[in-house]
Amino acid sequence: MKMNRMLSAVTILTLPLMVFAISASAQSVANAPAMRTIEVDGSGEARTSPDTADLDLAIDTQAKTAEEAASRNAALAAKVIDALKAKLGDKGKITTGGYALNPEYDQRPTQKPTIIGYNAQNTVTVNTGALDLIGALIDSAIAAGANRVNSLSFSVKDDTKPRSEAITIATRDAHAQASALASALGVKLGKVVKATTVSEVRPIPMQRGMAMAMSAKVATPVEPGEVAVPATVSLTFEIE
């Protein structure tokens, strides 16, 4: 019994000491000075030749009834797809995209809107690496019945190399900004405590001159140029 009482007394005396140690440790962390940092964003861009094109074509038809508009559109869309397949062969992929059938209204200020016809819209998309065929594909599609080019963009399948180059350029830009900022503030840059990056390919859109050439009924010229691969790098430096 005497021994048990002594052990209880030791336990009672030990617990307050443990609580005090934990409190002292927490207070030490709370009183520690916050890390002083500088955070900057750097930007960079690398350019490379594209190897892929995405062409989006539209077929619009109008008629008095919905059935007639849809029927005309289906016939024209089939002709356009056949013409594209004949020109493209096995050098790409052709898919049908969106389809819409909408009424057209006669809207006058003092009268209730009335339906005067219907408009059917169908889109066909071509994805190909044969960039030299783009102009011919556009001309063939228009000759077969396509009446609008929604978009034409160029991109690169594997952007690993240009993306790495863009990140390197962006990192240098961020470091230069941090050095200038530290100098202006009269502090010294320490180690990098955080680094993040974002990069993506910027597609090249269709040029306006191409649309003018199509309207003039001449061979459509296509010059893809280069694809820009931009990158943004965020760096956080510890400062002394």
SEMARGU-769965 format. One line per field, with one value per residue (C-alpha): z, x, y; residue in three letters. Coordinates in Angstrom, 1 decimal. Layout:
N
Z <- Z/...
X <- X/...
Y <- Y/...
type <- ALA/...
//
This chain:
240
Z <- 0.0/0.9/-2.4/-4.4/-2.7/-3.6/-7.3/-7.4/-6.0/-8.7/-11.4/-10.1/-10.0/-13.6/-15.4/-14.7/-15.9/-19.2/-19.7/-19.0/-21.5/-24.3/-23.5/-23.6/-27.0/-28.5/-27.2/-28.7/-32.2/-31.9/-30.9/-33.8/-36.4/-39.6/-42.7/-44.9/-48.6/-52.0/-54.6/-58.3/-61.6/-64.7/-68.2/-71.2/-74.7/-77.1/-80.7/-82.8/-86.2/-86.0/-87.1/-86.7/-88.1/-87.0/-89.6/-88.6/-91.5/-91.4/-93.7/-93.4/-95.2/-95.2/-96.1/-95.5/-93.4/-90.8/-92.7/-95.9/-94.2/-92.5/-95.7/-97.7/-95.0/-94.8/-98.5/-98.6/-95.5/-97.1/-100.2/-98.2/-96.2/-99.3/-100.9/-97.8/-97.6/-101.3/-100.8/-97.3/-97.8/-94.8/-93.7/-91.1/-89.4/-90.3/-87.7/-87.5/-84.8/-83.7/-85.3/-84.9/-86.4/-85.6/-86.7/-88.4/-87.3/-88.9/-86.0/-86.5/-83.7/-83.7/-84.5/-82.9/-84.3/-86.9/-88.2/-91.8/-92.3/-90.7/-90.6/-90.3/-89.3/-89.4/-88.7/-90.0/-88.4/-90.0/-87.9/-90.0/-89.9/-93.7/-93.5/-97.2/-97.9/-95.8/-98.7/-101.0/-98.3/-97.8/-101.5/-101.9/-99.0/-100.3/-103.8/-102.3/-100.4/-97.2/-96.8/-93.7/-92.1/-88.4/-87.5/-88.5/-85.9/-85.9/-83.0/-82.1/-80.8/-78.6/-77.0/-74.4/-75.9/-76.5/-73.1/-71.3/-73.2/-72.2/-68.6/-68.6/-70.1/-67.6/-64.7/-65.7/-66.0/-62.5/-61.0/-62.6/-61.3/-57.8/-57.9/-59.0/-56.3/-53.6/-54.6/-54.5/-51.1/-49.7/-48.9/-50.0/-51.8/-50.0/-51.2/-53.3/-50.9/-53.5/-57.3/-59.6/-63.3/-65.9/-69.7/-72.6/-76.4/-78.0/-81.3/-84.4/-85.6/-89.2/-90.9/-92.3/-95.7/-96.1/-95.9/-98.5/-100.9/-100.5/-101.3/-104.5/-105.7/-105.9/-104.4/-100.7/-99.4/-96.0/-94.2/-90.6/-89.4/-85.8/-82.7/-79.5/-76.3/-73.4/-69.8/-66.4/-63.5/-59.9/-57.5/-53.8/-52.3/-48.7/-48.0/-45.5
X <- 0.0/2.8/4.6/1.4/0.9/4.5/3.9/0.7/2.5/5.2/2.5/0.7/4.0/5.0/1.8/2.2/5.8/4.7/2.0/4.5/6.9/4.3/3.1/6.6/7.3/4.0/4.9/8.3/6.9/4.3/7.0/9.3/9.7/7.8/9.8/10.3/9.8/9.6/7.3/7.6/6.0/8.2/7.0/8.7/7.8/9.3/8.3/8.2/6.8/3.3/2.6/-1.1/-4.1/-7.7/-10.2/-13.8/-16.3/-20.0/-22.9/-25.9/-29.2/-32.5/-36.0/-39.7/-40.1/-37.9/-37.9/-36.8/-34.0/-32.8/-33.0/-31.0/-28.4/-28.0/-27.4/-24.9/-23.1/-22.7/-21.2/-18.8/-17.6/-17.2/-15.1/-13.0/-12.4/-11.4/-8.8/-7.6/-7.3/-5.7/-3.7/-6.2/-9.5/-12.9/-15.7/-19.1/-19.5/-22.5/-25.9/-28.6/-32.1/-33.7/-36.8/-36.3/-38.7/-40.2/-39.9/-41.7/-42.1/-45.9/-46.6/-46.2/-43.1/-44.0/-41.9/-41.0/-38.6/-35.9/-32.2/-30.1/-26.5/-24.0/-20.3/-17.5/-14.1/-10.8/-7.8/-4.6/-0.8/-0.7/-0.5/0.2/-3.4/-5.2/-5.8/-7.0/-9.3/-10.9/-11.5/-12.9/-15.3/-16.6/-17.0/-19.1/-21.4/-19.7/-20.4/-18.5/-15.1/-15.6/-12.0/-8.6/-5.9/-2.4/-0.7/2.0/1.5/4.5/5.4/7.9/11.0/9.5/7.7/11.0/12.6/9.7/10.0/13.7/13.2/10.4/12.6/15.3/12.8/11.4/14.9/15.9/12.7/13.4/17.0/15.9/13.2/15.6/18.1/15.4/14.4/17.9/17.6/19.5/17.9/18.0/17.0/13.9/11.3/8.5/8.3/5.4/4.9/2.1/2.6/0.3/0.4/-1.2/-2.9/-2.5/-5.9/-7.0/-5.8/-8.2/-6.5/-7.5/-11.2/-10.8/-9.1/-11.9/-14.5/-12.5/-12.7/-9.0/-6.8/-6.7/-3.2/-2.2/0.9/0.9/3.9/5.0/3.2/3.9/4.4/4.2/5.0/4.6/6.9/6.2/9.2/9.2/12.5/13.5/15.1/17.8
Y <- 0.0/2.4/1.7/2.3/5.7/6.7/5.8/7.8/10.8/10.5/10.2/13.3/15.3/14.1/15.1/18.9/18.7/17.1/19.8/22.5/21.1/20.9/24.5/25.8/24.1/25.5/29.0/28.8/28.0/30.8/33.3/32.2/35.0/34.5/33.7/36.8/36.0/37.6/36.0/36.8/35.5/35.1/34.5/32.9/31.7/29.2/28.8/25.6/24.5/22.9/19.4/19.1/21.1/21.2/22.4/23.1/23.5/24.3/23.5/25.9/25.4/27.2/26.1/26.7/23.6/21.9/18.6/20.3/22.2/19.1/17.0/19.6/19.8/16.0/15.8/18.6/17.3/13.9/15.5/17.5/14.5/12.4/15.2/15.5/11.8/11.7/14.4/13.4/9.6/8.0/11.1/12.3/11.9/13.3/13.7/15.3/17.9/20.0/19.9/22.5/23.1/26.4/28.3/31.7/34.5/37.5/40.0/43.3/46.0/45.9/42.3/38.9/37.1/34.5/31.6/32.1/29.2/26.9/26.9/23.7/23.8/20.9/21.0/18.7/18.6/17.5/16.6/15.9/16.1/16.7/20.5/20.8/19.5/22.2/24.6/21.9/20.4/23.8/24.3/20.8/21.2/24.6/23.2/20.3/22.6/23.8/27.5/28.5/27.9/28.1/27.7/26.5/26.1/24.6/22.9/20.5/16.9/16.7/20.0/18.6/20.3/23.8/23.6/22.9/25.8/28.2/27.1/27.8/31.3/32.0/30.9/33.2/36.0/35.3/35.2/38.5/40.2/38.8/40.1/43.5/43.6/42.5/45.1/47.8/46.8/46.5/42.8/39.7/36.7/33.4/29.9/29.2/27.8/27.3/27.0/26.3/26.5/26.6/26.1/25.4/25.5/28.6/27.4/29.5/30.7/31.0/34.2/36.7/36.7/33.1/33.9/36.6/34.2/31.7/34.4/35.3/31.7/31.2/28.4/28.9/29.7/28.3/29.3/27.9/29.7/28.7/27.6/29.6/27.6/30.1/29.3/31.0/30.3/31.4/31.5/32.3/33.3/33.5/36.9/37.7
type <- MET/LYS/MET/ASN/ARG/MET/LEU/SER/ALA/VAL/THR/ILE/LEU/THR/LEU/PRO/LEU/MET/VAL/PHE/ALA/ILE/SER/ALA/SER/ALA/GLN/SER/VAL/ALA/ASN/ALA/PRO/ALA/MET/ARG/THR/ILE/GLU/VAL/ASP/GLY/SER/GLY/GLU/ALA/ARG/THR/SER/PRO/ASP/THR/ALA/ASP/LEU/ASP/LEU/ALA/ILE/ASP/THR/GLN/ALA/LYS/THR/ALA/GLU/GLU/ALA/ALA/SER/ARG/ASN/ALA/ALA/LEU/ALA/ALA/LYS/VAL/ILE/ASP/ALA/LEU/LYS/ALA/LYS/LEU/GLY/ASP/LYS/GLY/LYS/ILE/THR/THR/GLY/GLY/TYR/ALA/LEU/ASN/PRO/GLU/TYR/ASP/GLN/ARG/PRO/THR/GLN/LYS/PRO/THR/ILE/ILE/GLY/TYR/ASN/ALA/GLN/ASN/THR/VAL/THR/VAL/ASN/THR/GLY/ALA/LEU/ASP/LEU/ILE/GLY/ALA/LEU/ILE/ASP/SER/ALA/ILE/ALA/ALA/GLY/ALA/ASN/ARG/VAL/ASN/SER/LEU/SER/PHE/SER/VAL/LYS/ASP/ASP/THR/LYS/PRO/ARG/SER/GLU/ALA/ILE/THR/ILE/ALA/THR/ARG/ASP/ALA/HIS/ALA/GLN/ALA/SER/ALA/LEU/ALA/SER/ALA/LEU/GLY/VAL/LYS/LEU/GLY/LYS/VAL/VAL/LYS/ALA/THR/THR/VAL/SER/GLU/VAL/ARG/PRO/ILE/PRO/MET/GLN/ARG/GLY/MET/ALA/MET/ALA/MET/SER/ALA/LYS/VAL/ALA/THR/PRO/VAL/GLU/PRO/GLY/GLU/VAL/ALA/VAL/PRO/ALA/THR/VAL/SER/LEU/THR/PHE/GLU/ILE/GLU
//
